[in-house]
Amino acid sequence: MVSVRPSPSTGPPHPDVLDDARVQAAVMSFALLADPTRVRLLWALREREVDVSSLAETAGCRATVASQHLSKLRFAGLVEGRRDGRRVVYRLRGAHVRNLLAEALFHADHQVSGEPVHD
């Protein structure tokens, strides 16, 4: 049985005890963040929608490579795309993804800069 606690947001309550499905979904998200190109793509999407060509340029890869990475990110529910005429534009799928990325990069900044960590 999964116990739940009230969510600080307006959404449904979050489980207090982890089940296998939630652990696997979290592991998939972290695994997808373990790639430099994907981190660059997600960072480019943090505040706006961006098309594949622009994302590829930002990430320093070909558009076909960016599309393959975006497909994996979309499958995992981290990004979503929509048609805009002949092109597809992508955006992050919610504030949780934005916060996850920001926290990972803030942590990395402490590691690289030597600044002390804080609570």
Contacts in CASP RR format, 6 or more apart in sequence:
PFRMAT RR
TARGET T0000
AUTHOR 0000-0000-0000
METHOD contacts of the structure
MODEL  1
MVSVRPSPSTGPPHPDVLDDARVQAAVMSFALLADPTRVRLLWALREREV
DVSSLAETAGCRATVASQHLSKLRFAGLVEGRRDGRRVVYRLRGAHVRNL
LAEALFHADHQVSGEPVHD
2 15 0 8 1.000
2 16 0 8 1.000
2 17 0 8 1.000
2 19 0 8 1.000
3 15 0 8 1.000
3 16 0 8 1.000
3 17 0 8 1.000
4 13 0 8 1.000
4 14 0 8 1.000
4 15 0 8 1.000
4 16 0 8 1.000
5 13 0 8 1.000
5 14 0 8 1.000
5 15 0 8 1.000
5 16 0 8 1.000
6 13 0 8 1.000
7 13 0 8 1.000
7 14 0 8 1.000
15 22 0 8 1.000
28 76 0 8 1.000
29 76 0 8 1.000
29 78 0 8 1.000
29 100 0 8 1.000
32 38 0 8 1.000
32 72 0 8 1.000
32 73 0 8 1.000
32 76 0 8 1.000
32 78 0 8 1.000
33 39 0 8 1.000
33 42 0 8 1.000
33 100 0 8 1.000
33 101 0 8 1.000
33 104 0 8 1.000
35 69 0 8 1.000
37 59 0 8 1.000
37 60 0 8 1.000
37 61 0 8 1.000
37 65 0 8 1.000
37 66 0 8 1.000
37 69 0 8 1.000
38 69 0 8 1.000
38 72 0 8 1.000
38 73 0 8 1.000
39 101 0 8 1.000
39 104 0 8 1.000
39 105 0 8 1.000
40 58 0 8 1.000
40 59 0 8 1.000
40 60 0 8 1.000
41 55 0 8 1.000
41 58 0 8 1.000
41 59 0 8 1.000
41 66 0 8 1.000
41 69 0 8 1.000
41 70 0 8 1.000
41 73 0 8 1.000
41 79 0 8 1.000
42 73 0 8 1.000
42 78 0 8 1.000
42 79 0 8 1.000
42 92 0 8 1.000
42 97 0 8 1.000
42 101 0 8 1.000
43 101 0 8 1.000
43 105 0 8 1.000
44 50 0 8 1.000
44 54 0 8 1.000
44 55 0 8 1.000
44 58 0 8 1.000
44 59 0 8 1.000
45 55 0 8 1.000
45 79 0 8 1.000
45 90 0 8 1.000
45 91 0 8 1.000
45 92 0 8 1.000
46 92 0 8 1.000
46 98 0 8 1.000
46 101 0 8 1.000
46 102 0 8 1.000
48 91 0 8 1.000
49 82 0 8 1.000
49 89 0 8 1.000
49 90 0 8 1.000
49 91 0 8 1.000
50 58 0 8 1.000
50 89 0 8 1.000
50 90 0 8 1.000
50 91 0 8 1.000
51 84 0 8 1.000
51 87 0 8 1.000
51 88 0 8 1.000
51 89 0 8 1.000
51 90 0 8 1.000
52 63 0 8 1.000
52 66 0 8 1.000
52 67 0 8 1.000
52 70 0 8 1.000
52 87 0 8 1.000
52 88 0 8 1.000
52 90 0 8 1.000
53 63 0 8 1.000
53 87 0 8 1.000
55 66 0 8 1.000
55 70 0 8 1.000
55 90 0 8 1.000
56 62 0 8 1.000
56 63 0 8 1.000
56 65 0 8 1.000
56 66 0 8 1.000
59 66 0 8 1.000
59 69 0 8 1.000
61 69 0 8 1.000
70 79 0 8 1.000
70 81 0 8 1.000
70 90 0 8 1.000
73 79 0 8 1.000
74 80 0 8 1.000
74 81 0 8 1.000
74 90 0 8 1.000
77 93 0 8 1.000
77 97 0 8 1.000
78 92 0 8 1.000
78 93 0 8 1.000
78 97 0 8 1.000
79 90 0 8 1.000
79 91 0 8 1.000
79 92 0 8 1.000
79 93 0 8 1.000
79 97 0 8 1.000
80 90 0 8 1.000
80 91 0 8 1.000
80 93 0 8 1.000
81 88 0 8 1.000
81 89 0 8 1.000
81 90 0 8 1.000
81 91 0 8 1.000
82 88 0 8 1.000
82 89 0 8 1.000
82 91 0 8 1.000
92 98 0 8 1.000
92 101 0 8 1.000
107 117 0 8 1.000
109 115 0 8 1.000
110 116 0 8 1.000
110 117 0 8 1.000
END
